[in-house]
Structure formats: C-alpha cells, structure tokens
Amino acid sequence: MPIREVNNENQFQTELVAAGRHLVVVDFYASWCGPCQIIAPHFELLPEVYPNVIFLRVDVDECAELAIDQELTAIPSFMFYRNKKKIDKIQGIDINALAEKISEYAGDSDETDELLEIAAKDDDEDHEDYGEGLMNLNNLISKDESACINESDDHPLSQCLTSKGGGYLQSDFDEQLIISITFKQAVKIQSLKFKAPMQMGPKNIKVFVNEPHMLDFIRAENKTSVQDLLLNARDLENGTPIKLPIVRFHNVRNIQLFVKNNQSGGVITQIDYMSFIGSPLKPIT
C-alpha cells in the first residue's frame, strides 16, 4: 500500500478510523527541511517491508493546525497510532531506529511468544543472551529446504548449524560456497554469527534475501546483493555477531550467502558454526 499524503485534519481522522487496530505511522515533515529530505527515500521503502502497516505523510506547513494538535516539537518526527490513539513517537533520521520501533508495535505478540516458546523447547544451540526479544533462529531453520553448493560430502552444511561440536562445513573443489537457508516462518534477522579457523574462515560474503530460486556461482557473482560483508579473522575466532541493517532483513523467508573467498586465500573454506540472531515475525492480518 503506498504512502498517503494527508491534506487536512478531517482526512487525518478518517485515516485513523479506517486503520482500526492496524499500526499507523505518520511522517511529519517540511519541504524545506534538509533532514526530512535525507530520510524520505528510506521512509518510502517501508511499506514494502511492513505491508500491514499504514504509512501517512503530513506537510507541517500545509497542515499547521494538525501539527499543533499532535504536539509536534521537531521535524522530521514519526508518530505511531493504533485505534485512533497516539502510542509513541520518534524524532530524527535514524532509519534503523525507526524500523525497530515499527517492528516493536507491528508484531503480534501472542504469536511471537508462542514461536519463542517452541524454539526454546527445541534443543537450543546457542545459550547466549542477545537482548530482549532476540534469539538464535537456527531452531526455526527448515533443514530439508536448506542447501549448500560446493560442500564437502564429509562436512556438509548441517554440521555448522549446531554448536554442539562433532562437525563443520567445509568447501570441496575450491574456496567458494553458496549457502541457502530457508526458515519455517518469516523472521527478522538482526545479526549473523560465524565461528571458524582464523585462516580458513570466510572473508568476503554477498548476502541475498528471498530469492525465488537458489543462486548459482555465476548469478551470485554478477547479481547485486542486499548486503556485502567483510569478515575479519578476530571476529571469526571470537564468534562476534555481525549486525545487519534491520530494514533489509525484516521479513526473511530465505537467506543466501555467497562466500567468495577465505581469510588466507587458500582453496578450502571452513565454518565451524553459523547462527542467525533475530526474532520470528508475525505481521498483523
């Protein structure tokens, strides 16, 4: 659903009534405001990421009384409404902070709690505390739908998705890998974590999201990625989580990683453990 421009108070109230219990996010901006112009292109992408959220824009010069009624103190400001009531606001041009705030209010908490409980009952592979609402998503991986190109027969993908030891993923003919991970339900990925030998661990990785088919090496090399990662050996040794821009990894069913090379430039790449940190996503229907 495209972003709608609000022209007056009556239209604003009509939009809130029509939205009902759906989350409404309103961008209060001005045409002369530099920070407003900076964040505008990013704000325009949000309806694709959050299809069940209503997005509105209000020009404070055209709707001055509305801005006053809503107690606007700075621009850009993003205000959040549900059931005609204002529930929160955020100011400034931090698109990741805005996306996190939207995720906080857009999710169905009952469903999310249920999924968290299911995942916890499974053998949790990683017991680290990643913060409120975050978890190791490996238990939500559909292993039958996940695969790896150029994996060794003796050291396949499945061996690096558990932290209990007893195996690892290793490349076969050369250093490159294509890893395709499919989740049982849509997830929000906040960061990735790799553990690997300092010399054999991956270095440059291209990340793709929700591709209709598994990529091959030629397409992965030539296709524009959602995110490029450059890993360093110390992060691999420590298993340091690598944060991702939340807007690009909010509604993920499938994630594919093209490992281009390893830390030493050798012919064998090895990953001892790989995990996806985030939370299940249940959009409002």
N, C-alpha and C positions, 0 to 999 in steps of 0.2 A: 504494500500500500504506500503510495507516495506521500511525501511530507505536504501537509496542507497549510496554506498561509491564512492566518486569522486577520480579518479586517475590522472587527468591532467586537464590543462586549457581548452582544446577542449571539453572534456566531461562536464566540468562545464558550459560552454557557451551553449552547446547543451541542458542541463537540463533546463537552464533558458528560452531558446527559447520555448522548449516544454511545459513548465508550463504556458506560456501565462499570463493571469490575475490572475491565482491561486497564492496564497501566497507560497513562498519557504522559508524554514527555514534551515540554514546551521550551523552545529556544527563544529567549527574549534577546533581541539584537538590534543594531542600528546600522544603516548602510555606510555611515562614516567611520565606524568602529574598526580599527585595524585588527585587534584580536578576534573580533567576530568574523572577519573575512578569512582569518587563518584557519579557524576551526570549522567553518561552513562546509568545505568539501568533505571533511571526515564525518560530520553530522549527517550529510546526505546519504552516506553509505549505511547508516544504522538500520533503516527499515528492512534492508535485505538480511541483516544479521538477526534482527528481532521482529519477525513478521507478525507477531501477535501484540505488538506494542503500537500505540497510536502516537505519531510524531506531528507536532504543530510548530509553526514559527510565528512570532509576533514582532513586528517592527515597532519599537517603542515610540518612535516619532509619529507614526500613523495611529497608534493606539495608546496615547499618553495616559488617559484615564484608567485604562485597564492595567497598565504598568504600575500606576499608583495604587490601585486597589489590591494588586498582588504583592505590594510592599517590596517592589524591586529596588535594590540598592546599588547594583553594579551590572555591567554587561561585559561579555556575554554571561547570562545566567540561565540555568536549565532547571525548570521546576517540574515536580512529579506530582501527579494527581491520580486518585482512584476513587470511584464512587462520588465524584464531584468535589472531593476534598483534597486539599494540598497536603502531601505527606512528607515531602522533603525538597531540598534544592541543592544545587552545586554551582559554583562560580568558576570562571577561568577557562583555559583552553587545554586542559589535560584530558585528551580523548580517552585514555585508558581508565582514568578515574571515573569519567562519565559512564563508560561501558560497564565498569564494575558496579556502579550504583544502579544502572538499569538492570543488570543481572540479579542484583540483590532483591529487587522488587518484582521482577517479571516472572520468576520461577514459581512453580507450585511446590510449596514447602512440604506438604504431606507426601507427595510422590518422591521428592528428593530424599526425605528422611527414610522412606521405605527402601529406596535403592541403596542408600548408605548402609542400612542395616543388613541388606542382603550381601553386600560386598564384604562387610565385616565378618559375617558368618562363614564366608569362604575363607580359605587359608590365606590370610593377608600376608603378602610377600614382603612388605616394607612397613615397618612399625614406626617410622619417623613421624613426628608431629609437624605437619606442613602449615598449620594455622587453621583458624576456624573456617569450616566449610570445604576444606581441601582434603583430598585423599589420593592414595595410589589407585589409579584407574586400571591397573593390569588385570584385576579380577573381573572387569567388565569387557575384556577383550574376547571377541569371538574367534577362538583359535582355529576353528575349521575354515573360517573365511579370511584368515591372515596367511601371508606367504612371504617368501624371500627369494629373490633371484640371485644366483651365484653363491648359494650357501653350500658349505661342505656337507656331504652326506653324514659324516660322523659328528658334526657340530652345527645342527640346524637352528633356525630362529627360536624355536620353543625353549631351547636351553638358556637363552639370555633373558627370558621373561619371568624367571623366578630367581629370587635372591638366596635360595637355599643351597646353592652350590651344585656340583655334580655335572657341570657342563657350561658351554659358552657358544656363542655364534662366531663362526669363522668363515671367511670367504674362501672360494675354491680356486678358480683359474687365475684371478688377479685380485687387486685390492678393492674393486668396486662392489657395492651391494645396492640392491633396491629392496627396501623393507616396506611391506604393505600391511597396515594394522587396521582391522575393522572392529568397531565396538558394537556391543549388543544393543546399545541405545545411544542417542546423541549425547555428547559430552562437551564440556568446556575445558580446554587444556590450558593450564596456567604456566607450566614449565615441563621440560624434559630433563631426564637424568640419565647419564651414562657412567658406567664403570668399565674400565678397560686398561690393558697394559699401556704404559706411557709411550712405548714405541709403536705398538701395533693398533692402538685405538684410532677411531675415525677422527678426521681433521675438518674437511670441508663437507657440509651436508646441505643439500637443497631439499626443502620441505614443501609438500603439496597436500592439499586438503580436498576431500570429497570429489576426487576424480572418478568419472564413470567406469573406468577400466584401469587395470594395473598397468603402470607405465613400463616401457622397455628402456634400455640404456640410451638409445638414440633420442627418443622423445624426452626423456628426463634431462638429457644434456642440453637440448635446444629449447625446451619449454620454460617460460617464466615461472619461477617458484613463488609460493606465498611468502616464504621466509628463507633466507640463507643463514646458515650457522657456521661459525668458525670456532672450533673447539681447541682448547689448549691442553697440554699433557697434564698439568697440575689439576685441572677440573676433572679430568678422567680418573686420575688417581684418587681424588677425594670424593668423587661422585657428587660434585656440586651441581644443584639444579640450575638449568639454563632457562631464564624467564622468557616468555613469548608475549608478543603484543596481543592482548586479550580480544581485541576486535576481530582479528584474523582467525582466531581459534575458538570462537564462541560456540558454534553449532557443528561439531565434528562427528561425522559417522565413520569416515575413513581418513587415515593419515598415511602418506607415503614419504619415505626418507630415501633420498639418493645419496649414498655415501660415495663421494668422488675419489677420496684418497685417504691415507692414514698419516700419522704423525711423522713417520720416518721416511715415507716414500717407498716403502717396501711393497712386496706383492701379496702379502697376507694381512687382512684386516681382522681384528678380533674385538668382540664386545662381550664382556663378562655378564653385564647386567644392564638392562634398559627399562626405564619406567616412565609413565605418563602421569603427571600430577595435575589434578583439577577437581571437577565435580560433575555428577550427572546433570543433564539438562532436561527439564520437562517444561516446554512452553505452555502458556495459558491457552486454552481452547474455548 
